[in-house]
Amino acid sequence: MARAERGEEVVIARAGRPAVRRVPVATRERTFGTMRLTVPDEFFEPLVEDELAAWE
């Protein structure tokens, strides 16, 4: 399973004959509407105490 998750195709055989082929799921990047949006890394940092108190 881990090898397929890393992008490798894995074939499982039964009695020397290929029985199952595992391949990674193709993922695609999702877009949100038509706007290009960049979120700065600071967005994900914890709020300072004053800002956090304002939300409570």
Steps between C-alpha positions, in 0.01 A plus 500: 500500500775746598684443172185578300444814709850614404405471133619149418285251314481174698393166349388223736520147366324178594672174405745695286231674294419871534169538685481859628659825394518787750564847367493839669180700469542793266440819690434836352537843645170660593430860418274735688302700251699695245703716738866434562543504875823488694484450875809617691660257747421742785131423450551157657689623806315513835328827588658725759310513832335840427359384166391167644314676784320721246356188331367353825 
